[in-house]
């Protein structure tokens, strides 16, 4: 009944959508497209919510991300194609309506709004029709048909939840992201992470160049000048020359230490030799606060992932050590399937600074990693680094396999689906239409006359459903498996 009421509401929305389309094409798409699309997205958003509330099926939004706001040019103007504007209002409006017009999901929403009242009406009225026919069967045909009527009414009651599931699948068909949308979102995500990786690499090279220029290079220059002065004093003042040589030796040791620090900043030797766990333990020994490290990793991640996780932990640990009141930190390095998870819990209640947080997120973004900060004021803050596919290379096949009950339905459908469809359905229909007296083993021809056609139709539908089920279950499982593998950490779907 709720589905029927929703169908009536959507019929009104469909009429409004049709009128809006007429207005859009009649009075100007540029001016009316944006409010019409917004109204349609509100209606389809309610449909997605109903699919989740009634059937437990989540339907993600398939829309392209909105365009960025207009950027003020150095000359003080905003550009929209070849036109300049003093304010960003018109350029932002132009980009918005073009974004909505070019999004395929906009037109899929309109198609769904046009067809859903009919689909919802059929699926919503079918259980009521079955229950009504089942109740009326003993009175319309024969009193002894009461068991059949009861069975039909029970079938209507049992079919109602399945029909709600069917409506949710129909909603997924048009309102969920398509393969093209998924691919486009993945490409945008890869382009963004590639840009962030390039920026991070550039910043890292600048840091190394600055440390070499200000540290080791300056000391080597000073050491060269000291050696030159000592060379001039060797004959005239050997004692002063020895003092200068001692200073040069101290400067060389200091320069060597700075070079080692730079090398450790590029890729620590302990990380390359011993792995992430021991590298973080070595990092904890140099920390001014008490750090406990727990490691539960069956295998080592790839070197680039290890490096990103290590330096992210290093930045967060340095930031935690500088917070007032911080005395103890617990670092837990573990795995969740193919995901690498690092949890940092400190006794301080301050979150990492915006600069540190942005730097860590930029390091992790290249590997689809995220940084989550949890905690309330006055309680310890927990930082979680999650790299969803850091250990993928160690897993042979972790893709979800088809459950046993689905395998049983596929085998059952292909094995027995032909029986009700062909001999008990189509062949019985041919015998019935031709008036053949031969009944043989056809079940529909042995029941009373009023029930023969319903039984024939039921057999054909049953066989078609069984074969269709056997064909579609593997296809749907393959699609879900592909989505699970192609969507990193369900990142862009949730967005």
C-alpha positions as CSV (number, residue, x, y, z in Angstrom):
1,X,0.0,0.0,0.0
2,X,2.9,2.4,0.8
3,X,4.3,1.7,-2.6
4,X,1.0,2.5,-4.2
5,X,0.8,5.8,-2.3
6,X,4.4,6.5,-3.4
7,X,3.4,5.8,-7.0
8,X,0.5,8.3,-6.7
9,X,2.9,10.9,-5.3
10,X,5.4,10.2,-8.1
11,X,2.6,10.5,-10.7
12,X,2.0,14.0,-9.5
13,X,5.8,14.6,-9.6
14,X,5.8,13.1,-13.1
15,X,3.2,15.6,-14.3
16,X,5.1,18.4,-12.7
17,X,8.3,17.1,-14.4
18,X,6.6,16.9,-17.8
19,X,5.3,20.4,-17.4
20,X,8.7,21.6,-16.3
21,X,10.2,19.9,-19.4
22,X,7.7,21.7,-21.6
23,X,8.6,25.0,-19.9
24,X,12.3,24.2,-20.2
25,X,12.1,23.6,-24.0
26,X,9.4,26.3,-24.6
27,X,10.7,29.2,-22.6
28,X,14.4,28.6,-22.4
29,X,16.5,25.8,-21.1
30,X,19.1,28.1,-19.8
31,X,16.8,29.8,-17.3
32,X,14.7,26.9,-16.1
33,X,17.0,23.9,-16.2
34,X,18.7,24.5,-12.9
35,X,15.6,24.6,-10.7
36,X,13.9,21.7,-12.6
37,X,17.0,19.5,-12.1
38,X,17.2,20.4,-8.5
39,X,13.5,19.4,-8.0
40,X,14.1,16.1,-9.8
41,X,17.2,15.4,-7.7
42,X,15.1,16.0,-4.5
43,X,12.5,13.5,-5.7
44,X,15.1,10.9,-6.7
45,X,16.9,11.4,-3.5
46,X,13.6,10.5,-1.7
47,X,13.4,7.4,-3.8
48,X,16.9,6.3,-2.8
49,X,16.0,6.9,0.8
50,X,12.9,4.7,0.4
51,X,14.9,1.9,-1.2
52,X,17.3,1.9,1.8
53,X,14.5,2.2,4.4
54,X,12.1,-0.4,2.8
55,X,14.5,-2.9,1.2
56,X,17.9,-2.3,2.8
57,X,19.4,-1.6,-0.6
58,X,21.7,1.4,-0.8
59,X,21.6,3.4,-4.0
60,X,24.5,5.9,-4.2
61,X,24.2,9.2,-6.0
62,X,25.6,9.1,-9.5
63,X,26.0,12.8,-10.1
64,X,29.2,14.4,-11.4
65,X,31.0,16.7,-8.8
66,X,29.9,20.3,-9.1
67,X,32.2,22.7,-10.9
68,X,34.7,24.8,-8.9
69,X,33.8,28.4,-8.2
70,X,35.1,31.0,-10.7
71,X,38.6,32.2,-10.2
72,X,39.4,35.9,-10.2
73,X,42.0,36.6,-12.8
74,X,45.0,38.9,-12.3
75,X,43.3,41.7,-14.2
76,X,40.4,41.7,-11.8
77,X,37.8,40.1,-14.1
78,X,36.0,36.7,-14.2
79,X,36.1,34.8,-17.4
80,X,33.3,32.6,-18.8
81,X,34.5,31.2,-22.2
82,X,35.3,34.4,-24.2
83,X,33.3,36.8,-22.0
84,X,34.6,38.8,-19.1
85,X,32.5,39.7,-16.0
86,X,33.1,41.9,-13.1
87,X,31.3,39.6,-10.6
88,X,31.4,35.8,-10.3
89,X,27.6,35.4,-10.4
90,X,27.1,34.9,-14.1
91,X,30.1,32.7,-14.7
92,X,29.1,30.5,-11.7
93,X,25.5,30.2,-13.1
94,X,26.8,29.3,-16.6
95,X,29.1,26.6,-15.2
96,X,26.3,25.2,-13.0
97,X,23.6,24.8,-15.7
98,X,26.2,23.4,-18.2
99,X,27.3,20.9,-15.5
100,X,23.7,19.8,-14.9
101,X,22.9,19.6,-18.6
102,X,26.0,17.5,-19.5
103,X,25.5,15.0,-16.6
104,X,23.9,11.8,-17.9
105,X,22.3,11.2,-14.5
106,X,20.1,14.3,-15.0
107,X,18.4,12.6,-17.9
108,X,18.2,9.2,-16.2
109,X,16.4,10.9,-13.3
110,X,13.9,12.3,-15.8
111,X,13.4,8.9,-17.4
112,X,12.9,7.3,-14.0
113,X,10.3,9.9,-12.9
114,X,8.4,9.3,-16.1
115,X,8.3,5.5,-15.8
116,X,8.3,4.9,-12.0
117,X,4.6,5.7,-11.4
118,X,3.7,2.8,-13.8
119,X,6.3,0.4,-12.3
120,X,5.3,1.3,-8.7
121,X,1.6,1.0,-9.5
122,X,2.0,-2.5,-11.0
123,X,4.3,-3.7,-8.2
124,X,2.2,-2.2,-5.5
125,X,-1.2,-3.4,-6.8
126,X,-0.1,-6.9,-7.7
127,X,-0.2,-8.2,-4.1
128,X,-3.5,-6.6,-3.5
129,X,-4.8,-8.1,-6.7
130,X,-3.6,-11.6,-5.7
131,X,-5.1,-11.3,-2.2
132,X,-8.4,-10.1,-3.7
133,X,-8.5,-12.9,-6.3
134,X,-7.7,-15.4,-3.6
135,X,-10.5,-14.2,-1.3
136,X,-13.0,-14.1,-4.2
137,X,-12.1,-17.5,-5.7
138,X,-14.5,-19.7,-3.7
139,X,-17.4,-17.4,-4.5
140,X,-16.7,-16.8,-8.2
141,X,-15.8,-20.4,-9.3
142,X,-16.5,-23.2,-6.9
143,X,-16.7,-23.6,-3.2
144,X,-14.2,-26.4,-3.2
145,X,-11.7,-23.9,-4.7
146,X,-11.1,-22.4,-1.3
147,X,-7.7,-24.0,-0.8
148,X,-6.5,-22.6,-4.1
149,X,-7.8,-19.2,-3.2
150,X,-6.1,-19.3,0.2
151,X,-2.9,-20.3,-1.6
152,X,-3.2,-17.3,-4.0
153,X,-3.9,-14.9,-1.1
154,X,-0.9,-16.3,0.8
155,X,1.2,-15.9,-2.4
156,X,0.1,-12.2,-2.5
157,X,1.1,-11.6,1.1
158,X,4.5,-13.4,0.6
159,X,5.1,-11.6,-2.7
160,X,4.8,-8.1,-1.2
161,X,8.4,-7.9,0.3
162,X,9.8,-9.4,-2.8
163,X,8.1,-6.8,-4.9
164,X,9.5,-4.1,-2.7
165,X,12.9,-5.6,-3.4
166,X,12.1,-5.6,-7.1
167,X,11.2,-1.9,-7.0
168,X,14.5,-1.2,-5.2
169,X,16.3,-3.1,-8.0
170,X,14.4,-1.0,-10.5
171,X,15.6,2.1,-8.7
172,X,19.1,0.8,-8.8
173,X,18.8,0.2,-12.5
174,X,18.3,3.9,-13.4
175,X,19.4,5.9,-10.3
176,X,22.6,4.1,-9.3
177,X,26.0,5.0,-10.9
178,X,26.6,3.4,-14.2
179,X,29.9,1.8,-15.2
180,X,30.8,4.9,-17.2
181,X,30.1,7.1,-14.1
182,X,32.3,4.8,-11.9
183,X,35.1,4.9,-14.5
184,X,34.9,8.7,-14.7
185,X,34.9,9.0,-11.0
186,X,37.9,6.7,-10.7
187,X,39.7,8.7,-13.4
188,X,39.1,12.0,-11.5
189,X,40.3,10.4,-8.3
190,X,43.5,9.1,-10.0
191,X,44.1,12.5,-11.6
192,X,43.7,14.3,-8.3
193,X,46.0,11.8,-6.4
194,X,48.6,12.1,-9.2
195,X,48.6,15.8,-8.9
196,X,48.9,15.6,-5.1
197,X,51.7,13.0,-5.4
198,X,53.6,15.3,-7.8
199,X,53.1,18.3,-5.4
200,X,54.3,16.1,-2.5
201,X,57.4,15.0,-4.4
202,X,58.2,18.6,-5.4
203,X,57.9,19.7,-1.8
204,X,60.1,16.9,-0.6
205,X,62.8,17.8,-3.2
206,X,62.6,21.4,-2.1
207,X,63.0,20.3,1.6
208,X,66.1,18.2,0.7
209,X,67.6,21.0,-1.3
210,X,67.1,23.5,1.5
211,X,68.6,21.2,4.1
212,X,71.6,20.5,1.9
213,X,72.1,24.2,1.1
214,X,71.7,25.5,4.6
215,X,73.4,22.6,6.4
216,X,76.0,20.3,4.9
217,X,76.9,22.6,2.0
218,X,77.6,25.6,4.2
219,X,79.7,23.4,6.6
220,X,81.7,22.0,3.7
221,X,82.4,25.5,2.4
222,X,83.5,26.6,5.8
223,X,85.6,23.5,6.2
224,X,87.3,24.3,2.8
225,X,88.1,27.8,4.0
226,X,89.5,26.5,7.2
227,X,91.7,24.0,5.4
228,X,92.9,26.8,3.1
229,X,93.9,28.9,6.1
230,X,95.6,26.0,7.8
231,X,97.6,25.4,4.6
232,X,98.9,28.9,4.8
233,X,99.9,28.6,8.5
234,X,101.7,25.2,8.2
235,X,105.2,26.8,7.8
236,X,104.9,30.0,9.8
237,X,102.6,28.8,12.7
238,X,102.3,25.0,13.0
239,X,100.4,25.3,16.3
240,X,97.7,27.5,14.8
241,X,97.5,25.2,11.8
242,X,96.8,22.2,14.0
243,X,94.0,24.2,15.7
244,X,92.4,24.9,12.3
245,X,92.8,21.3,11.2
246,X,91.0,20.2,14.4
247,X,88.2,22.6,13.7
248,X,88.0,21.2,10.1
249,X,87.8,17.7,11.5
250,X,85.0,18.7,13.8
251,X,83.2,20.4,10.9
252,X,83.5,17.3,8.7
253,X,82.0,15.2,11.5
254,X,79.1,17.6,11.8
255,X,78.6,17.8,8.1
256,X,78.6,14.0,7.9
257,X,76.0,13.8,10.7
258,X,73.8,16.3,8.8
259,X,74.2,14.3,5.6
260,X,73.1,11.2,7.4
261,X,70.1,13.0,8.8
262,X,69.2,14.1,5.3
263,X,69.6,10.5,4.0
264,X,67.4,9.2,6.8
265,X,64.8,11.8,5.8
266,X,64.8,10.5,2.3
267,X,64.5,6.8,3.2
268,X,65.8,5.5,6.5
269,X,68.1,2.5,6.2
270,X,66.2,0.7,9.0
271,X,63.0,1.1,7.0
272,X,64.6,-0.5,4.0
273,X,66.2,-3.3,5.9
274,X,63.8,-4.1,8.8
275,X,60.4,-2.9,7.6
276,X,57.8,-0.5,8.9
277,X,57.4,-2.0,12.4
278,X,61.1,-1.8,13.4
279,X,61.4,1.6,11.7
280,X,58.6,3.0,13.9
281,X,60.2,1.4,16.9
282,X,63.5,3.2,16.1
283,X,61.5,6.4,15.7
284,X,59.9,5.9,19.1
285,X,63.4,5.5,20.8
286,X,64.3,9.0,19.6
287,X,61.0,10.6,20.8
288,X,61.1,12.8,23.9
289,X,57.9,11.1,25.2
290,X,57.1,7.5,26.1
291,X,56.0,5.7,22.9
292,X,54.7,2.1,22.9
293,X,54.6,0.3,19.5
294,X,52.5,-2.8,18.7
295,X,52.9,-4.4,15.3
296,X,50.7,-7.1,13.8
297,X,51.6,-7.4,10.1
298,X,51.8,-10.8,8.4
299,X,53.9,-9.4,5.5
300,X,55.6,-6.2,4.5
301,X,53.8,-3.7,2.3
302,X,55.4,-2.3,-0.8
303,X,58.3,0.1,-0.2
304,X,56.4,3.2,-1.4
305,X,53.6,2.4,0.9
306,X,56.0,1.7,3.8
307,X,57.7,5.0,3.2
308,X,54.4,7.0,3.1
309,X,53.1,5.3,6.3
310,X,56.5,5.8,8.1
311,X,56.8,9.5,7.4
312,X,53.1,10.1,8.2
313,X,53.7,8.5,11.6
314,X,56.8,10.5,12.0
315,X,55.0,13.8,11.4
316,X,52.1,12.9,13.7
317,X,54.5,11.7,16.4
318,X,56.5,14.9,16.2
319,X,53.4,16.9,16.4
320,X,52.1,14.9,19.4
321,X,55.4,15.3,21.2
322,X,55.1,19.1,20.9
323,X,51.6,19.3,22.5
324,X,51.4,20.4,26.1
325,X,50.6,17.6,28.6
326,X,51.6,14.8,26.1
327,X,53.5,12.1,28.0
328,X,52.5,8.7,26.4
329,X,51.6,7.6,23.0
330,X,50.5,4.1,21.8
331,X,51.1,3.2,18.1
332,X,49.3,0.1,16.8
333,X,50.2,-1.1,13.3
334,X,47.8,-3.8,12.1
335,X,45.9,-5.0,9.1
336,X,42.3,-5.5,8.2
337,X,42.3,-7.9,5.2
338,X,44.2,-6.1,2.5
339,X,44.1,-2.8,4.4
340,X,47.0,-1.4,6.5
341,X,45.8,0.5,9.6
342,X,48.0,2.6,11.9
343,X,46.3,3.9,15.1
344,X,48.0,6.5,17.2
345,X,46.5,7.2,20.6
346,X,48.0,9.8,22.9
347,X,47.0,11.2,26.3
348,X,46.8,14.7,24.9
349,X,43.5,16.2,23.8
350,X,44.8,18.4,21.0
351,X,44.2,17.6,17.4
352,X,47.1,17.8,14.9
353,X,47.7,21.2,13.4
354,X,46.1,22.0,10.0
355,X,49.5,22.0,8.3
356,X,50.5,18.6,9.7
357,X,47.1,17.1,8.9
358,X,47.3,18.4,5.3
359,X,50.8,17.0,4.9
360,X,49.8,13.6,6.1
361,X,46.7,13.5,3.9
362,X,48.7,14.5,0.9
363,X,51.2,11.6,1.6
364,X,48.4,9.1,2.0
365,X,46.3,10.3,-1.0
366,X,48.6,8.7,-3.5
367,X,47.7,5.3,-2.1
368,X,43.9,6.1,-1.5
369,X,44.7,6.4,2.2
370,X,42.7,8.5,4.6
371,X,43.4,10.1,8.0
372,X,40.6,10.0,10.6
373,X,40.7,12.0,13.8
374,X,38.4,11.0,16.7
375,X,38.0,12.2,20.2
376,X,36.2,14.7,22.3
377,X,37.6,17.7,24.3
378,X,39.2,16.5,27.5
379,X,39.7,12.9,26.3
380,X,42.6,11.3,24.4
381,X,42.8,11.9,20.7
382,X,43.0,8.9,18.4
383,X,44.5,9.3,14.9
384,X,43.8,6.5,12.4
385,X,45.8,6.0,9.1
386,X,43.9,3.7,6.8
387,X,45.5,2.5,3.5
388,X,42.8,0.2,2.0
389,X,44.9,-1.7,-0.5
390,X,48.4,-1.6,1.0
391,X,48.6,-5.4,1.3
392,X,46.8,-6.3,-1.9
393,X,49.9,-7.9,-3.5
394,X,50.0,-10.5,-0.7
395,X,46.5,-11.7,-1.2
396,X,45.9,-14.2,-3.9
397,X,42.2,-13.9,-4.2
398,X,40.2,-12.0,-1.7
399,X,37.3,-11.0,-4.0
400,X,33.9,-12.0,-2.6
401,X,32.8,-15.5,-3.9
402,X,29.3,-16.4,-4.7
403,X,27.4,-17.7,-1.6
404,X,26.3,-21.3,-1.5
405,X,22.6,-20.4,-1.6
406,X,23.1,-18.4,-4.8
407,X,25.0,-21.4,-6.3
408,X,22.1,-23.6,-5.4
409,X,19.6,-21.3,-7.0
410,X,21.7,-21.1,-10.2
411,X,22.0,-24.9,-10.5
412,X,18.3,-25.4,-9.5
413,X,17.2,-22.8,-12.1
414,X,19.2,-24.2,-15.0
415,X,18.4,-27.8,-14.1
416,X,14.6,-27.6,-13.6
417,X,13.6,-24.3,-15.1
418,X,13.0,-25.9,-18.5
419,X,10.4,-28.3,-17.0
420,X,7.6,-25.8,-16.1
421,X,8.5,-23.5,-19.1
422,X,8.4,-25.8,-22.0
423,X,6.4,-29.1,-21.4
424,X,4.2,-27.9,-18.6
425,X,3.8,-24.4,-20.0
426,X,4.3,-23.8,-23.7
427,X,3.4,-27.3,-24.9
428,X,0.3,-27.3,-22.7
429,X,-0.7,-24.0,-24.2
430,X,-0.3,-25.4,-27.7
431,X,-2.4,-28.4,-26.7
432,X,-5.1,-26.2,-25.2
433,X,-5.2,-23.8,-28.2
434,X,-5.4,-26.7,-30.7
435,X,-8.2,-28.5,-28.7
436,X,-6.3,-31.7,-28.5
437,X,-7.9,-34.2,-26.2
438,X,-4.6,-35.9,-25.3
439,X,-3.7,-34.9,-21.7
440,X,-0.6,-37.1,-21.3
441,X,1.4,-35.9,-18.3
442,X,0.6,-32.2,-18.6
443,X,-0.5,-31.0,-15.2
444,X,-2.5,-28.0,-16.5
445,X,-4.8,-30.2,-18.6
446,X,-5.7,-32.4,-15.6
447,X,-7.1,-29.6,-13.4
448,X,-10.7,-28.3,-13.8
449,X,-11.4,-26.2,-16.8
450,X,-11.6,-22.8,-15.0
451,X,-8.1,-23.3,-13.7
452,X,-6.3,-24.6,-16.8
453,X,-5.3,-21.3,-18.2
454,X,-4.2,-19.9,-14.9
455,X,-2.0,-23.0,-14.3
456,X,-0.5,-22.7,-17.8
457,X,0.3,-19.0,-17.3
458,X,1.7,-19.8,-13.9
459,X,4.0,-22.6,-15.3
460,X,5.3,-20.3,-18.0
461,X,6.0,-17.5,-15.6
462,X,7.6,-20.0,-13.1
463,X,9.9,-21.4,-15.7
464,X,10.9,-18.0,-17.1
465,X,11.6,-16.8,-13.5
466,X,13.7,-19.8,-12.7
467,X,15.8,-19.5,-15.9
468,X,16.0,-15.7,-15.6
469,X,17.2,-16.1,-12.0
470,X,19.8,-18.6,-13.0
471,X,21.1,-16.3,-15.7
472,X,21.0,-13.0,-13.8
473,X,22.5,-14.1,-10.4
474,X,26.0,-14.7,-11.8
475,X,25.8,-11.4,-13.8
476,X,24.8,-9.4,-10.7
477,X,27.5,-11.1,-8.6
478,X,30.1,-10.3,-11.3
479,X,29.0,-6.7,-11.3
480,X,29.2,-6.4,-7.5
481,X,32.6,-8.1,-7.5
482,X,33.8,-5.6,-10.1
483,X,32.5,-2.7,-8.1
484,X,34.2,-4.0,-5.0
485,X,37.5,-4.2,-6.8
486,X,37.2,-1.1,-8.9
487,X,36.0,1.3,-6.2
488,X,38.9,2.0,-3.8
489,X,37.6,2.0,-0.2
490,X,34.2,3.0,-1.6
491,X,35.6,6.5,-1.5
492,X,33.9,8.3,-4.3
493,X,30.6,6.4,-4.0
494,X,30.2,7.7,-0.4
495,X,30.9,11.2,-1.6
